[in-house]
Amino acid sequence: MTKCFLKIFASSLAFLLFFGCISIVEKTGQFMDGSLFDEKITAVYESILKDDNNPVMKISITENKNAEKSIVISLPKYAMIKIRGSLTDDSGAFLLASLEYLAGSAQGWNEYSLEISGDGIFAFNMDEPYIEIAELEHLQITKGRIHRYDSRIIGIEALAALRNRKERVAAAVNWMLSYKAPVFADIKEFSKYWEPVFFPEIVSAKKRPSGWLQEGDERKKADSIMWNHGYTERVFPEDLQPIRNSGTLLRDWEEALSWIFMEYEWENITAILSDKTILNKIK
C-alpha cells in the first residue's frame, strides 16, 4: 500500500514538473533533504524585456545560514535550470559557480549541480539595474540525485549515472544540431519533431519517416521493443547506434527530455545571458 502510494505521489509530482510546475517538486525535495531552510531570498529582480508577457530573466539575491550571498539567475523559458554566481564585488563583477538542474517525467526526476566557468556584471547605470554575462562554459556534474518512482539514487551511484547520461545527451544533441531542424517555440514542438526521427518504432505509422523500414532490415528486441537495426545504421552515427539499439536512448528521452532540450537550446540560452538585460526590482 505504501509503495503504491509513493509511486502515485512521485508520478503526480513528476507530471506537474514536466508541465512547468517545477516549484512544487523543488520545494518538496528541498523540504525532504533540509535544504529549504539553508538560504533565504533577500531581493528579486526581473527583466523589463518580456516574452509572451513573461520576463525573459529573473534574478534572486540569496543568503545562506552562514550569511554568504549568491546571485541566482533563472530563465522562465528554461525553467529546468538555475545559474548561481558569487556575490558581486564593488564594481558589480561576479563569478559563475554552478548550473542547478531539476526536471522530471512520468518515471521520476533528475537533479544535479553542474560546475560552470564564467563571469558577469550585475550593476546599476543611472540607478537602473542590469546584468550581463560575459562568458559561460559548463564543465562537470559535481553532485546529484535521481528519483524513479519510490526509489532514490544518491551519492557515487547517482553521480556516475548522471555523468554517463550527460555524455549520451551530448552525443545525441551534437548529431541533432547537424540537421537543419526548424526553430522550436517550446519543448512540446521539439519533442513532436524529434521523437519520430529517433524512435519510429514507438510512434504511429503516419508519423514515421518515409522509408524507415526497408527490405532486408534486421530487427532485434531490446526492452520489449523490436528495434530496426537497418534504420539505425542508415541514420545514426556509430557512437549512437548501440545506445539506440539497446533502448538506452529511449530511456534517456523518456526520463530526461528537458535535459536534452536544454542542451539543444544551449546556444540560445547563452545568447540570452550574454545580452545586457535591464531589470526592475520587484522585491
NORUR-V234530 format. One record per residue. N is the residue number from 1. RES is the residue in one small letter. PHI is phi in whole degrees, -180 to 180 (NA if undefined). Layout:
BEGIN
[[N RES PHI] [N RES PHI]]
END
This chain:
BEGIN
[[1 m NA] [2 t -64] [3 k -64] [4 c -62] [5 f -62] [6 l -65] [7 k -65] [8 i -64] [9 f -62] [10 a -65] [11 s -64] [12 s -65] [13 l -65] [14 a -64] [15 f -60] [16 l -63] [17 l -63] [18 f -62] [19 f -97] [20 g 108] [21 c -89] [22 i -64] [23 s -60] [24 i -63] [25 v -68] [26 e -60] [27 k -65] [28 t -62] [29 g -63] [30 q -67] [31 f -67] [32 m -67] [33 d -99] [34 g 89] [35 s -73] [36 l -58] [37 f -99] [38 d -79] [39 e -149] [40 k -126] [41 i -91] [42 t -103] [43 a -160] [44 v -136] [45 y -127] [46 e -141] [47 s -69] [48 i -68] [49 l -67] [50 k -116] [51 d -134] [52 d 55] [53 n 69] [54 n -109] [55 p -62] [56 v -71] [57 m -146] [58 k -128] [59 i -123] [60 s -118] [61 i -100] [62 t -117] [63 e -138] [64 n -89] [65 k -68] [66 n -96] [67 a 67] [68 e -91] [69 k -103] [70 s -138] [71 i -102] [72 v -120] [73 i -105] [74 s -129] [75 l -121] [76 p -52] [77 k -67] [78 y -119] [79 a -69] [80 m -77] [81 i -127] [82 k -133] [83 i -113] [84 r -111] [85 g -133] [86 s -74] [87 l -65] [88 t -69] [89 d -87] [90 d -63] [91 s -88] [92 g 95] [93 a -75] [94 f -147] [95 l -106] [96 l -79] [97 a -122] [98 s -154] [99 l -111] [100 e -106] [101 y -112] [102 l -152] [103 a -160] [104 g -135] [105 s -151] [106 a -66] [107 q -86] [108 g 152] [109 w -158] [110 n -111] [111 e -142] [112 y -157] [113 s -115] [114 l -111] [115 e -66] [116 i -129] [117 s -123] [118 g 160] [119 d -149] [120 g -157] [121 i -128] [122 f -127] [123 a -147] [124 f -125] [125 n -119] [126 m 55] [127 d 68] [128 e -103] [129 p -72] [130 y -150] [131 i -138] [132 e -153] [133 i -102] [134 a -83] [135 e -158] [136 l -151] [137 e -135] [138 h -93] [139 l -111] [140 q -131] [141 i -71] [142 t -105] [143 k -163] [144 g 177] [145 r -143] [146 i -125] [147 h -115] [148 r -127] [149 y 53] [150 d -96] [151 s -98] [152 r -134] [153 i -101] [154 i -134] [155 g 66] [156 i -62] [157 e -63] [158 a -66] [159 l -61] [160 a -64] [161 a -65] [162 l -69] [163 r -66] [164 n -64] [165 r -64] [166 k -58] [167 e -66] [168 r -68] [169 v -62] [170 a -61] [171 a -65] [172 a -65] [173 v -68] [174 n -58] [175 w -69] [176 m -60] [177 l -70] [178 s -77] [179 y -85] [180 k -93] [181 a -81] [182 p -71] [183 v -79] [184 f -107] [185 a -71] [186 d -160] [187 i -69] [188 k -66] [189 e -63] [190 f -58] [191 s -65] [192 k -61] [193 y -75] [194 w -88] [195 e -58] [196 p -65] [197 v -70] [198 f -75] [199 f -135] [200 p -62] [201 e -65] [202 i -111] [203 v -104] [204 s -65] [205 a -57] [206 k -71] [207 k -94] [208 r -72] [209 p -61] [210 s -61] [211 g 74] [212 w -65] [213 l -116] [214 q -122] [215 e -60] [216 g 92] [217 d -64] [218 e -88] [219 r -123] [220 k -133] [221 k -89] [222 a -151] [223 d 53] [224 s 70] [225 i -119] [226 m -86] [227 w -83] [228 n -85] [229 h -68] [230 g -65] [231 y -62] [232 t -57] [233 e -69] [234 r -73] [235 v -105] [236 f -104] [237 p -69] [238 e -58] [239 d -69] [240 l -93] [241 q -61] [242 p -66] [243 i -68] [244 r -72] [245 n -66] [246 s -88] [247 g 89] [248 t -65] [249 l -64] [250 l -65] [251 r -63] [252 d -62] [253 w -64] [254 e -71] [255 e -96] [256 a -143] [257 l -60] [258 s -62] [259 w -64] [260 i -62] [261 f -62] [262 m -61] [263 e -65] [264 y -64] [265 e -93] [266 w -57] [267 e -62] [268 n -69] [269 i -60] [270 t -67] [271 a -66] [272 i -62] [273 l -69] [274 s -78] [275 d -70] [276 k -72] [277 t -108] [278 i -81] [279 l -120] [280 n -116] [281 k -85] [282 i -113] [283 k -152]]
END
